[in-house]
């Protein structure tokens, strides 16, 4: 500890040393800026109280002493050094909050500063072993690093402590899926949709998990349940149609295909699969009319213009089709190459030549 300056406040001399700033940092990080609450919580720590009282006196004359200019950037290794200097341990923080540290680890996660993040989470768990968000973030980070088994362990802890944690359930289900534990993934995702039935994509994830493990009856059941809630979903009808084929329920599969061919998309997620069915039924003009009207109303989905290529080629408008292909390849290459295989299945050998890279 070194003396940095001596301040004269109305005749009272106050020594500022290299440790004086720490109460400001500690109050900001652990007590939402409330230095009085910090002092009440840690009143037995004489060294900290000495420096805190200095800050109290100075802040009466210099309000900006507790601003971000003083407390930022936050460097955890320095924070730990201060804790050691002031003889503070995690068990001392009885009335602290972890909200600021949580915001810090989220920022670290965004910047992939995983080593510091894990150190902070360890510190947070020592303060409050029941702080569920810490386990959730740690599990997510470990999974992102490729440590699926260890990440799964922490996500399971998060879900055990907070069974209503939808984000943790979603990621835990995905982890089981990536580990090939499809039945378990479906089981976890079922809990998610019970809590958040409006998470429509989860129904399709459950169906996919059941299909991956060959349980087509359960895959059909979850899609049927979804269609009871969203009877106009073309994507769900298409997925269920494919499952019915696996179950050799050809009558129901054909009925769904006929329903799709008579309908028009209500949801953006239905556009591609509807167009695919229309193309299979050679209803090219119907797709062309719909896509043109859709794009007039929804210019943010410009990439759907690639679906016009098929009706244009089928009607001999090759040059127009080439212009669209060139435009979509330049603006949305990810979408073009994702759709290329679908287009190739529909076009004849001569028409496919316009898709050559």
RAJOKA-V709665 format. One record per residue. N is the residue number from 0. RES is the residue in one small letter. PHI is phi in degrees with one decimal (NA if undefined). D_FIRST is the distance of its C-alpha to the first C-alpha in Angstrom with 1 decimal. Layout:
# RAJOKA-V709665
N_RES_PHI_D_FIRST, N_RES_PHI_D_FIRST
This chain:
# RAJOKA-V709665
0_x_NA_0.0, 1_x_-122.5_3.8, 2_x_-72.7_6.9, 3_x_-99.8_9.3, 4_x_-163.1_12.3, 5_x_-123.3_14.2, 6_x_-100.1_17.0, 7_x_-101.3_20.2, 8_x_-111.4_22.0, 9_x_53.0_25.5, 10_x_90.0_24.4, 11_x_-96.5_21.3, 12_x_-90.3_18.1, 13_x_-119.5_15.1, 14_x_-82.9_11.6, 15_x_-104.7_10.1, 16_x_-121.5_6.5, 17_x_-67.0_5.6, 18_x_-99.8_6.5, 19_x_-61.9_9.4, 20_x_-71.4_11.7, 21_x_-60.3_11.9, 22_x_-55.7_14.6, 23_x_-66.2_16.6, 24_x_-62.2_16.6, 25_x_-63.5_17.4, 26_x_-63.1_20.1, 27_x_-66.4_21.6, 28_x_-80.9_21.8, 29_x_-110.8_22.8, 30_x_-133.3_24.4, 31_x_51.4_26.2, 32_x_82.5_24.0, 33_x_-90.7_24.8, 34_x_-68.3_21.7, 35_x_-66.9_24.0, 36_x_-63.7_25.3, 37_x_-60.2_21.8, 38_x_-65.3_20.9, 39_x_-68.2_24.4, 40_x_-72.6_24.0, 41_x_-117.0_20.6, 42_x_-64.1_21.1, 43_x_-81.1_20.6, 44_x_-91.3_16.9, 45_x_-59.7_15.5, 46_x_-61.6_11.8, 47_x_-66.8_13.1, 48_x_-62.9_15.7, 49_x_-59.6_13.6, 50_x_-72.2_11.9, 51_x_-65.3_15.4, 52_x_-63.8_17.2, 53_x_-60.9_15.4, 54_x_-61.5_16.5, 55_x_-58.9_19.9, 56_x_-66.8_20.4, 57_x_-66.0_19.3, 58_x_-66.3_21.5, 59_x_-65.3_24.4, 60_x_-102.2_24.4, 61_x_-127.5_23.0, 62_x_-57.8_24.5, 63_x_-70.8_23.4, 64_x_-61.9_19.8, 65_x_-104.5_20.8, 66_x_-78.2_22.9, 67_x_-61.0_23.0, 68_x_-58.7_21.7, 69_x_-85.8_18.2, 70_x_-94.7_18.6, 71_x_-113.5_20.6, 72_x_-76.6_21.0, 73_x_-87.0_20.0, 74_x_-118.8_18.6, 75_x_-63.4_19.0, 76_x_-61.5_17.0, 77_x_-68.2_13.8, 78_x_-59.8_15.0, 79_x_-64.6_15.4, 80_x_-62.2_12.0, 81_x_-63.6_10.7, 82_x_-57.9_13.5, 83_x_-64.6_12.7, 84_x_-61.3_9.1, 85_x_-94.3_11.1, 86_x_56.7_14.0, 87_x_-108.4_16.4, 88_x_-128.2_19.6, 89_x_-53.4_22.6, 90_x_-68.5_24.6, 91_x_-78.1_22.5, 92_x_-90.6_23.7, 93_x_-84.6_27.1, 94_x_-124.5_27.7, 95_x_-79.8_25.9, 96_x_-116.8_27.9, 97_x_-101.4_28.0, 98_x_-60.8_29.8, 99_x_-67.8_27.0, 100_x_-63.3_26.1, 101_x_-63.0_29.8, 102_x_-61.9_30.1, 103_x_-66.2_27.3, 104_x_-69.6_29.1, 105_x_-63.1_32.3, 106_x_-65.7_30.9, 107_x_-62.4_29.6, 108_x_-63.8_33.2, 109_x_-60.7_34.8, 110_x_-98.3_32.8, 111_x_56.5_33.4, 112_x_-92.5_29.7, 113_x_-73.5_30.9, 114_x_-64.0_28.3, 115_x_-63.8_25.4, 116_x_-58.1_27.9, 117_x_-65.4_28.9, 118_x_-65.5_25.3, 119_x_-65.9_24.9, 120_x_-62.6_28.3, 121_x_-57.9_27.5, 122_x_-63.4_24.6, 123_x_-62.7_27.0, 124_x_-68.3_29.6, 125_x_-65.9_27.4, 126_x_-74.4_26.8, 127_x_-140.6_30.5, 128_x_-62.0_33.0, 129_x_-101.0_35.7, 130_x_-81.1_34.1, 131_x_-57.1_37.1, 132_x_-56.5_36.0, 133_x_-65.4_33.3, 134_x_-65.6_36.1, 135_x_-63.1_38.3, 136_x_-64.7_35.8, 137_x_-62.1_34.9, 138_x_-60.3_38.7, 139_x_-62.8_39.4, 140_x_-66.2_36.8, 141_x_-61.5_38.0, 142_x_-65.9_41.5, 143_x_-62.5_40.7, 144_x_-78.0_39.3, 145_x_96.8_42.6, 146_x_-93.1_41.7, 147_x_-66.0_44.4, 148_x_-63.3_44.7, 149_x_-67.9_41.0, 150_x_-62.0_40.8, 151_x_-59.4_44.0, 152_x_-59.6_42.4, 153_x_-74.2_39.6, 154_x_-66.4_42.0, 155_x_-63.7_44.2, 156_x_-63.1_41.4, 157_x_-61.4_40.9, 158_x_-70.6_44.6, 159_x_-63.7_44.8, 160_x_-74.9_42.2, 161_x_-136.1_43.7, 162_x_-62.8_47.3, 163_x_-98.8_47.5, 164_x_-79.3_44.9, 165_x_-64.5_47.4, 166_x_-62.3_45.0, 167_x_-67.4_44.1, 168_x_-60.8_47.8, 169_x_-60.7_48.7, 170_x_-71.8_46.3, 171_x_-64.6_47.1, 172_x_-60.7_50.8, 173_x_-63.9_50.2, 174_x_-65.5_48.3, 175_x_-59.0_51.3, 176_x_-60.8_53.6, 177_x_-67.6_51.9, 178_x_-86.5_52.0, 179_x_82.0_55.7, 180_x_-94.0_55.6, 181_x_-70.2_57.8, 182_x_-61.6_59.1, 183_x_-67.3_55.6, 184_x_-59.3_54.5, 185_x_-62.6_57.5, 186_x_-60.8_56.7, 187_x_-66.0_53.2, 188_x_-66.6_54.4, 189_x_-62.6_57.1, 190_x_-63.9_54.4, 191_x_-63.3_52.8, 192_x_-71.7_56.1, 193_x_-65.4_56.8, 194_x_-81.1_53.6, 195_x_-130.9_54.0, 196_x_-62.0_57.7, 197_x_-80.2_57.2, 198_x_-76.0_55.3, 199_x_-61.9_58.5, 200_x_-62.5_57.2, 201_x_-64.7_56.3, 202_x_-60.2_60.0, 203_x_-70.1_60.7, 204_x_-65.8_57.8, 205_x_-63.1_59.3, 206_x_-59.3_62.7, 207_x_-62.8_61.5, 208_x_-61.4_59.8, 209_x_-65.2_63.0, 210_x_-66.4_65.0, 211_x_-61.3_62.7, 212_x_-99.9_63.6, 213_x_80.5_67.3, 214_x_-94.0_67.3, 215_x_-72.1_69.3, 216_x_-64.3_70.6, 217_x_-69.9_67.2, 218_x_-61.7_66.4, 219_x_-65.2_69.5, 220_x_-61.6_68.7, 221_x_-69.5_65.3, 222_x_-71.2_66.8, 223_x_-63.4_69.7, 224_x_-62.1_67.3, 225_x_-62.7_65.6, 226_x_-68.7_68.9, 227_x_-65.4_69.8, 228_x_-85.8_66.8, 229_x_-128.8_67.2, 230_x_-65.3_70.9, 231_x_-98.1_70.8, 232_x_-73.2_68.2, 233_x_-70.0_69.9, 234_x_-60.1_67.0, 235_x_-64.6_67.3, 236_x_-63.8_71.1, 237_x_-64.7_70.8, 238_x_-62.0_68.4, 239_x_-66.5_70.6, 240_x_-57.3_73.6, 241_x_-65.0_72.1, 242_x_-67.5_71.3, 243_x_-59.2_74.9, 244_x_-60.3_76.2, 245_x_-64.3_74.3, 246_x_-87.0_75.8, 247_x_59.4_79.2, 248_x_-98.1_79.6, 249_x_-67.0_81.3, 250_x_-63.8_83.0, 251_x_-64.6_79.7, 252_x_-63.2_78.1, 253_x_-67.4_80.9, 254_x_-62.7_80.8, 255_x_-66.2_77.2, 256_x_-62.2_77.9, 257_x_-66.6_80.7, 258_x_-59.8_78.5, 259_x_-62.7_75.9, 260_x_-66.8_78.7, 261_x_-91.7_80.0, 262_x_-107.4_76.6, 263_x_-131.1_74.1, 264_x_-62.2_70.3, 265_x_-97.2_68.6, 266_x_-121.2_65.1, 267_x_-58.2_63.4, 268_x_-64.2_62.7, 269_x_-92.4_66.5, 270_x_-59.9_67.5, 271_x_-63.0_67.2, 272_x_-68.7_68.8, 273_x_-63.9_71.6, 274_x_-59.7_72.4, 275_x_-60.4_72.6, 276_x_-64.5_75.1, 277_x_-61.6_77.1, 278_x_-63.3_77.2, 279_x_-63.0_78.5, 280_x_-94.4_81.2, 281_x_60.9_81.9, 282_x_-96.7_81.1, 283_x_-69.2_79.6, 284_x_-65.6_80.7, 285_x_-61.8_79.2, 286_x_-65.3_75.8, 287_x_-59.8_76.2, 288_x_-63.6_77.1, 289_x_-64.9_74.2, 290_x_-63.3_71.5, 291_x_-61.7_72.7, 292_x_-66.4_72.6, 293_x_-61.7_69.3, 294_x_-68.5_67.7, 295_x_-63.1_69.2, 296_x_-93.1_67.3, 297_x_-135.4_64.1, 298_x_-70.5_63.1, 299_x_-75.2_59.7, 300_x_-109.2_61.5, 301_x_-56.9_63.0, 302_x_-63.4_62.5, 303_x_-66.1_65.4, 304_x_-58.8_67.7, 305_x_-59.0_67.9, 306_x_-69.6_70.2, 307_x_-76.5_72.8, 308_x_-59.2_73.3, 309_x_-63.5_75.6, 310_x_-61.2_78.0, 311_x_-65.7_78.1, 312_x_-66.4_79.0, 313_x_-66.4_81.5, 314_x_-99.7_83.2, 315_x_83.3_83.3, 316_x_-91.2_80.7, 317_x_-64.1_78.9, 318_x_-65.2_77.5, 319_x_-63.1_75.9, 320_x_-63.4_74.4, 321_x_-62.5_73.0, 322_x_-62.4_71.3, 323_x_-66.0_69.6, 324_x_-59.4_68.5, 325_x_-61.1_67.1, 326_x_-64.6_65.2, 327_x_-70.1_63.7, 328_x_-61.9_62.7, 329_x_-75.9_60.8, 330_x_-84.7_59.2, 331_x_-134.5_58.7, 332_x_-58.3_59.0, 333_x_-59.2_57.4, 334_x_-78.1_60.1, 335_x_-59.2_62.9, 336_x_-71.3_62.3, 337_x_-70.8_61.7, 338_x_-92.5_65.2, 339_x_-57.7_67.0, 340_x_-63.6_68.2, 341_x_-64.0_69.5, 342_x_-64.7_71.4, 343_x_-63.1_72.9, 344_x_-68.3_74.3, 345_x_-98.8_76.3, 346_x_-86.2_77.5, 347_x_-83.1_80.4, 348_x_-59.8_80.0, 349_x_-67.8_81.1, 350_x_-67.9_78.7, 351_x_-64.4_75.8, 352_x_-61.9_76.0, 353_x_-72.6_74.2, 354_x_-91.4_71.1, 355_x_-60.2_70.9, 356_x_-70.5_67.5
